Amino acid sequence: MARLPDYFDQNIVTSSHELGQHALVRYVYPELLNLAWPTDTVFALNLQWPTEWCKLPTGHSLYVLSFHLEQMDVEFVKQTAQTNTASRILVITDNDVVPGAWWPANCEFVSWITWHKQLDQIALLYGIAAEPNQPTHKISSLCFRTDQFKHYVTGYLLKHANADDCIISYHGRHQYRYFFEHTGRQPLDNILAFMETKQPHLELDGFDASKNYPMANCDWHVAPYTDAAVNFTNEGFHYSYTVKDGLDFYWPGPYVTEKTWKPLLAGCAFVSVGQAYIYQYLEQLGLRFDYGLDLAHDSETRDFDRIEKIFSVIDQVLDHSTSELAELTKHSTQHNLDWIASGQFRTQCSDRNKKSLEQIRSKLVDL
């Protein structure tokens, strides 16, 4: 397979008079072209970890920063605001941002959803299932690069589930050792000890790490989505509440990737393993998750509490047969397939963005 692009262009730094020249703007937010931006506005759009590479000019009246395909680089936002204290910093993201003392006073946040655009791009390349899958296994769980929640979910499944009920990968590519420090919580530390002893390495279908790039990862025509009743999504960024610089801080969210889109498009039920409020946010856009499972972890912002509640969801899933799980989840899964295929999800996202457009317009009145 030739190298494929991401959903859309990234890391666009431009000015107000060149804004319309960029395909990203014309595709994701063409409505912004009709707004009365200050002539010295600096746009830095669809950024991906800009702290590592981006140095913006200083002293402009307005900076518009957007984040869609990577988690918001909050340190870059704060640095931009503190470097330009007389400027306004408008941050656009798919996610919600909880106000707090950590953010500089000149930062403002608006949600602009691109999730329908992302789904459109995947469906264009790989299609969308017409009906729920016909599972042969209870659970699937994938992990290429090890993150904390992926490690815990893998360990819990390997320790408690029948191997014949699961489709599991775990490549053991560890990024940060702090993931493996003991927490003082027995359920979590037991899993850490188990994984340290077992040192698993599990691969599926000869996954080629050289093809670990955007869009190539979006193919849902693989066993974890076509053959499992429930996929545990194992999103790469799962942190919600923390204490940052001595202050309460909630990471912008919920941030989701193709790890969540693939089961949706495959007609596979999924348990969100990521930030808090993923189900809630998707339900606001018309999707349903009436799986007959206790999904209370979705509203738990404390990360260790959330992963322990996810353990409970695993127990619930394991208590059912594969056929029972298929029956429990089929109505929500079919609704979600129909909602996306019919364009209703796209409409819901667009309607939300129309409200955001008016928020942005009102912010420009006094500039």
BALOBA-1460 file (C-alpha; in Angstrom, 3 decimals):
// residues 367
<rec num="1" residu="m" x="0.000" y="0.000" z="0.000"/>
<rec num="2" residu="a" x="1.347" y="3.429" z="-0.895"/>
<rec num="3" residu="r" x="1.801" y="5.862" z="1.968"/>
<rec num="4" residu="l" x="-1.505" y="7.557" z="2.638"/>
<rec num="5" residu="p" x="-2.083" y="11.052" z="3.971"/>
<rec num="6" residu="d" x="-3.750" y="11.873" z="7.232"/>
<rec num="7" residu="y" x="-7.437" y="12.794" z="7.234"/>
<rec num="8" residu="f" x="-6.444" y="16.306" z="6.198"/>
<rec num="9" residu="d" x="-3.436" y="18.633" z="6.184"/>
<rec num="10" residu="q" x="-1.604" y="19.502" z="9.378"/>
<rec num="11" residu="n" x="0.612" y="22.267" z="10.734"/>
<rec num="12" residu="i" x="-0.629" y="25.135" z="8.586"/>
<rec num="13" residu="v" x="0.748" y="28.510" z="9.692"/>
<rec num="14" residu="t" x="-0.715" y="31.354" z="7.663"/>
<rec num="15" residu="s" x="-2.207" y="34.869" z="7.652"/>
<rec num="16" residu="s" x="-5.719" y="36.187" z="7.155"/>
<rec num="17" residu="h" x="-5.142" y="37.175" z="3.520"/>
<rec num="18" residu="e" x="-3.738" y="33.720" z="2.641"/>
<rec num="19" residu="l" x="-6.285" y="31.713" z="4.624"/>
<rec num="20" residu="g" x="-8.362" y="30.642" z="1.642"/>
<rec num="21" residu="q" x="-5.359" y="29.197" z="-0.173"/>
<rec num="22" residu="h" x="-5.223" y="26.188" z="2.128"/>
<rec num="23" residu="a" x="-7.137" y="22.974" z="1.412"/>
<rec num="24" residu="l" x="-7.435" y="22.342" z="5.150"/>
<rec num="25" residu="v" x="-9.457" y="25.529" z="5.633"/>
<rec num="26" residu="r" x="-11.636" y="24.959" z="2.579"/>
<rec num="27" residu="y" x="-12.439" y="21.417" z="3.719"/>
<rec num="28" residu="v" x="-12.686" y="21.656" z="7.496"/>
<rec num="29" residu="y" x="-13.904" y="25.195" z="8.170"/>
<rec num="30" residu="p" x="-14.720" y="27.139" z="4.977"/>
<rec num="31" residu="e" x="-17.110" y="29.257" z="7.043"/>
<rec num="32" residu="l" x="-14.133" y="30.974" z="8.635"/>
<rec num="33" residu="l" x="-13.314" y="32.601" z="5.291"/>
<rec num="34" residu="n" x="-16.384" y="34.834" z="5.616"/>
<rec num="35" residu="l" x="-15.454" y="36.299" z="9.001"/>
<rec num="36" residu="a" x="-13.897" y="39.720" z="9.564"/>
<rec num="37" residu="w" x="-10.510" y="38.707" z="10.935"/>
<rec num="38" residu="p" x="-8.055" y="41.388" z="12.033"/>
<rec num="39" residu="t" x="-5.566" y="41.861" z="9.227"/>
<rec num="40" residu="d" x="-2.634" y="40.837" z="11.446"/>
<rec num="41" residu="t" x="-4.226" y="37.581" z="12.660"/>
<rec num="42" residu="v" x="-1.838" y="34.623" z="12.839"/>
<rec num="43" residu="f" x="-3.411" y="31.246" z="12.101"/>
<rec num="44" residu="a" x="-1.683" y="28.038" z="13.209"/>
<rec num="45" residu="l" x="-4.059" y="25.251" z="12.261"/>
<rec num="46" residu="n" x="-4.418" y="21.527" z="12.920"/>
<rec num="47" residu="l" x="-1.222" y="21.582" z="14.926"/>
<rec num="48" residu="q" x="0.610" y="18.448" z="16.001"/>
<rec num="49" residu="w" x="2.818" y="18.981" z="19.074"/>
<rec num="50" residu="p" x="4.053" y="22.430" z="17.964"/>
<rec num="51" residu="t" x="6.217" y="22.931" z="21.046"/>
<rec num="52" residu="e" x="8.727" y="20.711" z="19.259"/>
<rec num="53" residu="w" x="8.971" y="22.829" z="16.106"/>
<rec num="54" residu="c" x="6.764" y="25.932" z="15.878"/>
<rec num="55" residu="k" x="7.872" y="29.492" z="16.636"/>
<rec num="56" residu="l" x="5.173" y="32.051" z="15.877"/>
<rec num="57" residu="p" x="5.782" y="35.764" z="15.301"/>
<rec num="58" residu="t" x="5.050" y="37.904" z="18.330"/>
<rec num="59" residu="g" x="2.945" y="41.000" z="18.947"/>
<rec num="60" residu="h" x="-0.093" y="40.254" z="16.773"/>
<rec num="61" residu="s" x="-3.576" y="41.157" z="17.978"/>
<rec num="62" residu="l" x="-5.050" y="37.670" z="17.501"/>
<rec num="63" residu="y" x="-3.666" y="34.135" z="17.330"/>
<rec num="64" residu="v" x="-5.960" y="31.343" z="16.135"/>
<rec num="65" residu="l" x="-4.632" y="27.919" z="17.092"/>
<rec num="66" residu="s" x="-6.436" y="24.704" z="16.227"/>
<rec num="67" residu="f" x="-5.908" y="21.076" z="17.219"/>
<rec num="68" residu="h" x="-7.828" y="18.181" z="15.700"/>
<rec num="69" residu="l" x="-5.745" y="15.101" z="14.882"/>
<rec num="70" residu="e" x="-3.509" y="15.190" z="17.940"/>
<rec num="71" residu="q" x="-4.251" y="16.071" z="21.538"/>
<rec num="72" residu="m" x="-3.943" y="19.772" z="22.254"/>
<rec num="73" residu="d" x="-0.404" y="20.842" z="23.070"/>
<rec num="74" residu="v" x="-1.435" y="22.782" z="26.162"/>
<rec num="75" residu="e" x="2.089" y="23.950" z="26.926"/>
<rec num="76" residu="f" x="2.346" y="25.553" z="23.491"/>
<rec num="77" residu="v" x="-0.982" y="27.313" z="23.986"/>
<rec num="78" residu="k" x="0.103" y="28.633" z="27.359"/>
<rec num="79" residu="q" x="3.508" y="29.723" z="26.070"/>
<rec num="80" residu="t" x="1.903" y="31.570" z="23.151"/>
<rec num="81" residu="a" x="-0.459" y="33.358" z="25.529"/>
<rec num="82" residu="q" x="2.278" y="34.297" z="27.989"/>
<rec num="83" residu="t" x="4.580" y="35.509" z="25.227"/>
<rec num="84" residu="n" x="1.809" y="37.700" z="23.798"/>
<rec num="85" residu="t" x="0.037" y="39.016" z="26.882"/>
<rec num="86" residu="a" x="-1.602" y="41.904" z="25.018"/>
<rec num="87" residu="s" x="-2.984" y="39.541" z="22.366"/>
<rec num="88" residu="r" x="-6.017" y="37.293" z="22.318"/>
<rec num="89" residu="i" x="-5.468" y="33.568" z="21.842"/>
<rec num="90" residu="l" x="-8.395" y="31.733" z="20.272"/>
<rec num="91" residu="v" x="-8.057" y="27.960" z="20.433"/>
<rec num="92" residu="i" x="-10.269" y="25.769" z="18.240"/>
<rec num="93" residu="t" x="-10.527" y="22.046" z="18.936"/>
<rec num="94" residu="d" x="-12.973" y="19.170" z="18.620"/>
<rec num="95" residu="n" x="-12.989" y="18.884" z="22.371"/>
<rec num="96" residu="d" x="-14.329" y="20.712" z="25.373"/>
<rec num="97" residu="v" x="-11.938" y="22.694" z="27.547"/>
<rec num="98" residu="v" x="-12.730" y="23.040" z="31.250"/>
<rec num="99" residu="p" x="-11.951" y="26.590" z="32.488"/>
<rec num="100" residu="g" x="-9.412" y="26.803" z="35.252"/>
<rec num="101" residu="a" x="-6.704" y="28.889" z="36.863"/>
<rec num="102" residu="w" x="-3.953" y="27.116" z="34.880"/>
<rec num="103" residu="w" x="-4.989" y="28.829" z="31.635"/>
<rec num="104" residu="p" x="-3.828" y="32.412" z="30.998"/>
<rec num="105" residu="a" x="-6.646" y="34.976" z="31.007"/>
<rec num="106" residu="n" x="-6.149" y="35.845" z="27.328"/>
<rec num="107" residu="c" x="-6.976" y="32.294" z="26.173"/>
<rec num="108" residu="e" x="-10.420" y="31.592" z="24.709"/>
<rec num="109" residu="f" x="-11.717" y="28.220" z="23.533"/>
<rec num="110" residu="v" x="-14.280" y="27.174" z="20.935"/>
<rec num="111" residu="s" x="-15.239" y="23.660" z="19.860"/>
<rec num="112" residu="w" x="-15.176" y="22.857" z="16.132"/>
<rec num="113" residu="i" x="-15.962" y="19.219" z="15.410"/>
<rec num="114" residu="t" x="-14.127" y="17.424" z="12.613"/>
<rec num="115" residu="w" x="-15.210" y="13.914" z="13.605"/>
<rec num="116" residu="h" x="-17.716" y="13.640" z="10.747"/>
<rec num="117" residu="k" x="-14.980" y="14.661" z="8.316"/>
<rec num="118" residu="q" x="-12.707" y="11.989" z="9.746"/>
<rec num="119" residu="l" x="-15.385" y="9.319" z="9.425"/>
<rec num="120" residu="d" x="-16.126" y="10.427" z="5.872"/>
<rec num="121" residu="q" x="-12.481" y="9.978" z="4.915"/>
<rec num="122" residu="i" x="-12.274" y="6.488" z="6.417"/>
<rec num="123" residu="a" x="-15.576" y="5.395" z="4.846"/>
<rec num="124" residu="l" x="-14.467" y="6.737" z="1.471"/>
<rec num="125" residu="l" x="-11.404" y="4.497" z="1.581"/>
<rec num="126" residu="y" x="-12.659" y="1.440" z="3.475"/>
<rec num="127" residu="g" x="-16.457" y="1.631" z="3.400"/>
<rec num="128" residu="i" x="-18.943" y="1.113" z="6.228"/>
<rec num="129" residu="a" x="-20.638" y="-2.095" z="7.324"/>
<rec num="130" residu="a" x="-24.339" y="-2.470" z="6.548"/>
<rec num="131" residu="e" x="-25.133" y="-4.405" z="9.723"/>
<rec num="132" residu="p" x="-23.562" y="-5.490" z="13.007"/>
<rec num="133" residu="n" x="-20.743" y="-7.990" z="12.733"/>
<rec num="134" residu="q" x="-21.180" y="-11.717" z="13.407"/>
<rec num="135" residu="p" x="-18.653" y="-12.265" z="16.202"/>
<rec num="136" residu="t" x="-16.770" y="-15.444" z="16.947"/>
<rec num="137" residu="h" x="-14.951" y="-14.005" z="19.985"/>
<rec num="138" residu="k" x="-16.062" y="-11.960" z="22.983"/>
<rec num="139" residu="i" x="-13.348" y="-9.315" z="23.162"/>
<rec num="140" residu="s" x="-10.638" y="-7.656" z="21.098"/>
<rec num="141" residu="s" x="-7.876" y="-5.428" z="22.444"/>
<rec num="142" residu="l" x="-4.948" y="-3.992" z="20.475"/>
<rec num="143" residu="c" x="-1.724" y="-2.408" z="21.678"/>
<rec num="144" residu="f" x="1.227" y="-1.428" z="19.506"/>
<rec num="145" residu="r" x="2.880" y="1.346" z="21.533"/>
<rec num="146" residu="t" x="2.389" y="0.706" z="25.225"/>
<rec num="147" residu="d" x="0.440" y="3.288" z="27.179"/>
<rec num="148" residu="q" x="-0.753" y="2.972" z="30.739"/>
<rec num="149" residu="f" x="-4.381" y="2.025" z="30.121"/>
<rec num="150" residu="k" x="-3.474" y="-0.323" z="27.238"/>
<rec num="151" residu="h" x="-1.035" y="-2.092" z="29.551"/>
<rec num="152" residu="y" x="-3.643" y="-2.525" z="32.284"/>
<rec num="153" residu="v" x="-6.368" y="-3.739" z="29.908"/>
<rec num="154" residu="t" x="-4.039" y="-6.240" z="28.251"/>
<rec num="155" residu="g" x="-2.846" y="-7.555" z="31.595"/>
<rec num="156" residu="y" x="-6.351" y="-7.888" z="32.994"/>
<rec num="157" residu="l" x="-7.509" y="-9.814" z="29.936"/>
<rec num="158" residu="l" x="-4.498" y="-12.119" z="29.897"/>
<rec num="159" residu="k" x="-4.950" y="-12.802" z="33.605"/>
<rec num="160" residu="h" x="-8.726" y="-13.275" z="33.734"/>
<rec num="161" residu="a" x="-10.051" y="-14.179" z="30.278"/>
<rec num="162" residu="n" x="-10.025" y="-17.428" z="28.362"/>
<rec num="163" residu="a" x="-7.570" y="-16.960" z="25.498"/>
<rec num="164" residu="d" x="-10.034" y="-18.530" z="23.067"/>
<rec num="165" residu="d" x="-12.514" y="-15.727" z="23.833"/>
<rec num="166" residu="c" x="-10.109" y="-12.926" z="22.922"/>
<rec num="167" residu="i" x="-8.316" y="-11.359" z="19.984"/>
<rec num="168" residu="i" x="-5.333" y="-9.607" z="21.554"/>
<rec num="169" residu="s" x="-2.196" y="-7.915" z="20.326"/>
<rec num="170" residu="y" x="0.534" y="-6.506" z="22.547"/>
<rec num="171" residu="h" x="3.817" y="-5.567" z="20.903"/>
<rec num="172" residu="g" x="5.474" y="-4.408" z="24.107"/>
<rec num="173" residu="r" x="6.866" y="-1.193" z="22.643"/>
<rec num="174" residu="h" x="7.244" y="0.708" z="25.896"/>
<rec num="175" residu="q" x="7.411" y="4.500" z="25.678"/>
<rec num="176" residu="y" x="7.652" y="5.690" z="29.279"/>
<rec num="177" residu="r" x="8.766" y="3.680" z="32.275"/>
<rec num="178" residu="y" x="6.537" y="5.611" z="34.678"/>
<rec num="179" residu="f" x="3.634" y="3.620" z="33.249"/>
<rec num="180" residu="f" x="4.932" y="0.666" z="35.241"/>
<rec num="181" residu="e" x="5.419" y="2.272" z="38.633"/>
<rec num="182" residu="h" x="3.299" y="0.885" z="41.453"/>
<rec num="183" residu="t" x="0.277" y="2.951" z="42.406"/>
<rec num="184" residu="g" x="-0.558" y="1.639" z="45.867"/>
<rec num="185" residu="r" x="-3.823" y="0.292" z="44.441"/>
<rec num="186" residu="q" x="-3.929" y="-3.473" z="44.725"/>
<rec num="187" residu="p" x="-5.997" y="-4.164" z="41.562"/>
<rec num="188" residu="l" x="-3.597" y="-2.093" z="39.440"/>
<rec num="189" residu="d" x="-0.394" y="-3.237" z="41.107"/>
<rec num="190" residu="n" x="-1.437" y="-6.884" z="40.758"/>
<rec num="191" residu="i" x="-1.695" y="-6.370" z="36.995"/>
<rec num="192" residu="l" x="1.700" y="-4.656" z="36.896"/>
<rec num="193" residu="a" x="3.264" y="-7.592" z="38.730"/>
<rec num="194" residu="f" x="1.532" y="-10.084" z="36.438"/>
<rec num="195" residu="m" x="2.724" y="-8.313" z="33.288"/>
<rec num="196" residu="e" x="6.254" y="-7.977" z="34.644"/>
<rec num="197" residu="t" x="6.354" y="-11.740" z="35.174"/>
<rec num="198" residu="k" x="4.680" y="-12.657" z="31.900"/>
<rec num="199" residu="q" x="6.411" y="-10.147" z="29.561"/>
<rec num="200" residu="p" x="3.897" y="-10.887" z="26.770"/>
<rec num="201" residu="h" x="4.487" y="-10.324" z="23.080"/>
<rec num="202" residu="l" x="1.415" y="-10.990" z="20.947"/>
<rec num="203" residu="e" x="0.995" y="-10.039" z="17.300"/>
<rec num="204" residu="l" x="-1.909" y="-10.403" z="14.876"/>
<rec num="205" residu="d" x="-1.810" y="-10.853" z="11.102"/>
<rec num="206" residu="g" x="1.876" y="-9.973" z="10.812"/>
<rec num="207" residu="f" x="1.307" y="-6.265" z="11.512"/>
<rec num="208" residu="d" x="3.893" y="-4.226" z="9.608"/>
<rec num="209" residu="a" x="5.211" y="-1.410" z="11.800"/>
<rec num="210" residu="s" x="6.432" y="0.426" z="8.687"/>
<rec num="211" residu="k" x="2.767" y="0.976" z="7.801"/>
<rec num="212" residu="n" x="1.939" y="2.494" z="11.182"/>
<rec num="213" residu="y" x="0.844" y="5.843" z="9.761"/>
<rec num="214" residu="p" x="-2.436" y="7.742" z="9.320"/>
<rec num="215" residu="m" x="-5.205" y="6.276" z="7.163"/>
<rec num="216" residu="a" x="-3.378" y="2.954" z="6.752"/>
<rec num="217" residu="n" x="-4.362" y="2.359" z="10.387"/>
<rec num="218" residu="c" x="-8.029" y="3.052" z="9.605"/>
<rec num="219" residu="d" x="-8.784" y="-0.236" z="7.850"/>
<rec num="220" residu="w" x="-11.488" y="-1.923" z="9.911"/>
<rec num="221" residu="h" x="-11.633" y="-5.079" z="7.766"/>
<rec num="222" residu="v" x="-9.592" y="-7.058" z="10.268"/>
<rec num="223" residu="a" x="-10.489" y="-9.653" z="12.885"/>
<rec num="224" residu="p" x="-10.469" y="-7.389" z="15.972"/>
<rec num="225" residu="y" x="-13.457" y="-5.528" z="14.481"/>
<rec num="226" residu="t" x="-15.138" y="-8.127" z="12.265"/>
<rec num="227" residu="d" x="-14.860" y="-11.107" z="14.628"/>
<rec num="228" residu="a" x="-15.148" y="-9.668" z="18.163"/>
<rec num="229" residu="a" x="-18.402" y="-8.819" z="19.929"/>
<rec num="230" residu="v" x="-16.795" y="-5.973" z="21.911"/>
<rec num="231" residu="n" x="-13.637" y="-4.027" z="21.118"/>
<rec num="232" residu="f" x="-11.764" y="-2.257" z="23.914"/>
<rec num="233" residu="t" x="-10.548" y="0.842" z="22.078"/>
<rec num="234" residu="n" x="-7.261" y="1.509" z="23.934"/>
<rec num="235" residu="e" x="-6.949" y="5.120" z="22.857"/>
<rec num="236" residu="g" x="-3.414" y="6.477" z="23.003"/>
<rec num="237" residu="f" x="-4.286" y="9.483" z="25.190"/>
<rec num="238" residu="h" x="-6.432" y="8.655" z="28.196"/>
<rec num="239" residu="y" x="-5.667" y="11.279" z="30.851"/>
<rec num="240" residu="s" x="-8.497" y="13.464" z="32.148"/>
<rec num="241" residu="y" x="-7.969" y="15.048" z="35.587"/>
<rec num="242" residu="t" x="-4.555" y="15.867" z="37.006"/>
<rec num="243" residu="v" x="-2.757" y="18.465" z="39.115"/>
<rec num="244" residu="k" x="-0.584" y="20.617" z="36.869"/>
<rec num="245" residu="d" x="1.824" y="23.174" z="38.317"/>
<rec num="246" residu="g" x="0.000" y="22.792" z="41.618"/>
<rec num="247" residu="l" x="-3.407" y="23.564" z="40.085"/>
<rec num="248" residu="d" x="-6.412" y="21.407" z="39.229"/>
<rec num="249" residu="f" x="-6.327" y="20.671" z="35.512"/>
<rec num="250" residu="y" x="-8.595" y="18.794" z="33.146"/>
<rec num="251" residu="w" x="-7.084" y="17.757" z="29.840"/>
<rec num="252" residu="p" x="-9.134" y="18.924" z="26.841"/>
<rec num="253" residu="g" x="-11.338" y="16.101" z="25.706"/>
<rec num="254" residu="p" x="-12.603" y="13.713" z="24.850"/>
<rec num="255" residu="y" x="-9.852" y="13.066" z="22.329"/>
<rec num="256" residu="v" x="-10.531" y="10.085" z="20.063"/>
<rec num="257" residu="t" x="-8.841" y="8.601" z="17.012"/>
<rec num="258" residu="e" x="-9.336" y="5.828" z="14.458"/>
<rec num="259" residu="k" x="-9.226" y="3.420" z="17.423"/>
<rec num="260" residu="t" x="-12.796" y="4.540" z="18.149"/>
<rec num="261" residu="w" x="-13.913" y="5.089" z="14.552"/>
<rec num="262" residu="k" x="-13.001" y="1.576" z="13.366"/>
<rec num="263" residu="p" x="-15.422" y="-0.390" z="15.563"/>
<rec num="264" residu="l" x="-18.157" y="2.132" z="14.780"/>
<rec num="265" residu="l" x="-17.731" y="1.638" z="11.030"/>
<rec num="266" residu="a" x="-17.289" y="-2.128" z="11.356"/>
<rec num="267" residu="g" x="-20.549" y="-2.669" z="13.219"/>
<rec num="268" residu="c" x="-18.677" y="-3.724" z="16.347"/>
<rec num="269" residu="a" x="-19.672" y="-2.675" z="19.865"/>
<rec num="270" residu="f" x="-16.896" y="-0.990" z="21.818"/>
<rec num="271" residu="v" x="-15.889" y="-0.116" z="25.344"/>
<rec num="272" residu="s" x="-14.149" y="3.243" z="25.447"/>
<rec num="273" residu="v" x="-10.690" y="2.997" z="26.955"/>
<rec num="274" residu="g" x="-9.570" y="6.601" z="26.904"/>
<rec num="275" residu="q" x="-10.525" y="9.920" z="28.432"/>
<rec num="276" residu="a" x="-13.737" y="10.518" z="30.327"/>
<rec num="277" residu="y" x="-16.991" y="11.476" z="28.575"/>
<rec num="278" residu="i" x="-16.362" y="9.773" z="25.219"/>
<rec num="279" residu="y" x="-19.781" y="8.091" z="25.213"/>
<rec num="280" residu="q" x="-21.480" y="11.237" z="26.499"/>
<rec num="281" residu="y" x="-19.982" y="13.375" z="23.754"/>
<rec num="282" residu="l" x="-20.913" y="10.888" z="21.036"/>
<rec num="283" residu="e" x="-24.423" y="10.501" z="22.430"/>
<rec num="284" residu="q" x="-24.895" y="14.267" z="22.149"/>
<rec num="285" residu="l" x="-24.249" y="13.757" z="18.418"/>
<rec num="286" residu="g" x="-26.926" y="11.081" z="18.164"/>
<rec num="287" residu="l" x="-25.097" y="7.797" z="18.707"/>
<rec num="288" residu="r" x="-26.283" y="5.145" z="21.183"/>
<rec num="289" residu="f" x="-24.508" y="2.738" z="23.495"/>
<rec num="290" residu="d" x="-27.312" y="0.793" z="25.157"/>
<rec num="291" residu="y" x="-25.197" y="-2.332" z="25.495"/>
<rec num="292" residu="g" x="-26.666" y="-3.669" z="28.735"/>
<rec num="293" residu="l" x="-23.310" y="-2.983" z="30.404"/>
<rec num="294" residu="d" x="-22.478" y="-0.600" z="33.234"/>
<rec num="295" residu="l" x="-20.488" y="2.104" z="31.456"/>
<rec num="296" residu="a" x="-20.147" y="4.385" z="34.484"/>
<rec num="297" residu="h" x="-16.416" y="4.694" z="33.825"/>
<rec num="298" residu="d" x="-17.304" y="7.209" z="31.117"/>
<rec num="299" residu="s" x="-18.125" y="9.887" z="33.682"/>
<rec num="300" residu="e" x="-15.163" y="9.156" z="35.966"/>
<rec num="301" residu="t" x="-12.511" y="11.857" z="35.528"/>
<rec num="302" residu="r" x="-9.971" y="10.331" z="37.950"/>
<rec num="303" residu="d" x="-7.807" y="8.110" z="35.793"/>
<rec num="304" residu="f" x="-7.047" y="5.283" z="38.219"/>
<rec num="305" residu="d" x="-10.695" y="5.130" z="39.278"/>
<rec num="306" residu="r" x="-11.702" y="4.973" z="35.628"/>
<rec num="307" residu="i" x="-9.397" y="2.090" z="34.728"/>
<rec num="308" residu="e" x="-10.590" y="0.101" z="37.748"/>
<rec num="309" residu="k" x="-14.165" y="0.618" z="36.550"/>
<rec num="310" residu="i" x="-13.081" y="-0.586" z="33.104"/>
<rec num="311" residu="f" x="-11.893" y="-3.804" z="34.806"/>
<rec num="312" residu="s" x="-15.474" y="-4.205" z="36.008"/>
<rec num="313" residu="v" x="-16.737" y="-3.807" z="32.439"/>
<rec num="314" residu="i" x="-14.351" y="-6.566" z="31.335"/>
<rec num="315" residu="d" x="-15.829" y="-8.799" z="34.034"/>
<rec num="316" residu="q" x="-19.337" y="-8.040" z="32.768"/>
<rec num="317" residu="v" x="-18.384" y="-8.882" z="29.201"/>
<rec num="318" residu="l" x="-16.710" y="-12.123" z="30.243"/>
<rec num="319" residu="d" x="-19.855" y="-13.154" z="32.141"/>
<rec num="320" residu="h" x="-21.759" y="-13.335" z="28.819"/>
<rec num="321" residu="s" x="-21.423" y="-15.675" z="25.896"/>
<rec num="322" residu="t" x="-20.400" y="-14.298" z="22.522"/>
<rec num="323" residu="s" x="-23.919" y="-14.744" z="21.181"/>
<rec num="324" residu="e" x="-25.408" y="-12.983" z="24.206"/>
<rec num="325" residu="l" x="-23.085" y="-10.030" z="23.685"/>
<rec num="326" residu="a" x="-24.038" y="-9.822" z="20.022"/>
<rec num="327" residu="e" x="-27.707" y="-9.773" z="20.977"/>
<rec num="328" residu="l" x="-27.225" y="-7.176" z="23.725"/>
<rec num="329" residu="t" x="-25.334" y="-4.750" z="21.508"/>
<rec num="330" residu="k" x="-26.907" y="-5.205" z="18.066"/>
<rec num="331" residu="h" x="-29.621" y="-2.553" z="18.352"/>
<rec num="332" residu="s" x="-27.241" y="0.240" z="19.349"/>
<rec num="333" residu="t" x="-24.664" y="-0.902" z="16.830"/>
<rec num="334" residu="q" x="-27.203" y="-0.957" z="13.993"/>
<rec num="335" residu="h" x="-28.481" y="2.475" z="15.009"/>
<rec num="336" residu="n" x="-24.955" y="3.866" z="14.925"/>
<rec num="337" residu="l" x="-24.239" y="2.397" z="11.500"/>
<rec num="338" residu="d" x="-27.489" y="3.831" z="10.136"/>
<rec num="339" residu="w" x="-26.927" y="7.192" z="11.826"/>
<rec num="340" residu="i" x="-23.520" y="7.580" z="10.224"/>
<rec num="341" residu="a" x="-24.431" y="6.154" z="6.787"/>
<rec num="342" residu="s" x="-27.558" y="8.316" z="6.497"/>
<rec num="343" residu="g" x="-25.639" y="11.541" z="7.137"/>
<rec num="344" residu="q" x="-27.401" y="12.237" z="10.437"/>
<rec num="345" residu="f" x="-24.128" y="12.182" z="12.357"/>
<rec num="346" residu="r" x="-22.655" y="14.617" z="9.854"/>
<rec num="347" residu="t" x="-25.665" y="16.896" z="10.279"/>
<rec num="348" residu="q" x="-25.372" y="16.864" z="14.071"/>
<rec num="349" residu="c" x="-21.698" y="17.818" z="13.874"/>
<rec num="350" residu="s" x="-22.410" y="20.567" z="11.339"/>
<rec num="351" residu="d" x="-25.180" y="21.985" z="13.519"/>
<rec num="352" residu="r" x="-22.821" y="22.146" z="16.481"/>
<rec num="353" residu="n" x="-20.268" y="23.941" z="14.328"/>
<rec num="354" residu="k" x="-22.859" y="26.511" z="13.256"/>
<rec num="355" residu="k" x="-23.272" y="27.482" z="16.902"/>
<rec num="356" residu="s" x="-19.503" y="27.654" z="17.284"/>
<rec num="357" residu="l" x="-19.287" y="29.889" z="14.231"/>
<rec num="358" residu="e" x="-21.547" y="32.414" z="15.927"/>
<rec num="359" residu="q" x="-19.378" y="32.276" z="19.038"/>
<rec num="360" residu="i" x="-16.312" y="33.035" z="16.943"/>
<rec num="361" residu="r" x="-18.125" y="35.854" z="15.115"/>
<rec num="362" residu="s" x="-19.101" y="37.449" z="18.428"/>
<rec num="363" residu="k" x="-15.510" y="37.308" z="19.649"/>
<rec num="364" residu="l" x="-14.353" y="39.277" z="16.610"/>
<rec num="365" residu="v" x="-16.747" y="42.189" z="17.148"/>
<rec num="366" residu="d" x="-14.439" y="44.157" z="19.448"/>
<rec num="367" residu="l" x="-11.200" y="43.413" z="17.595"/>
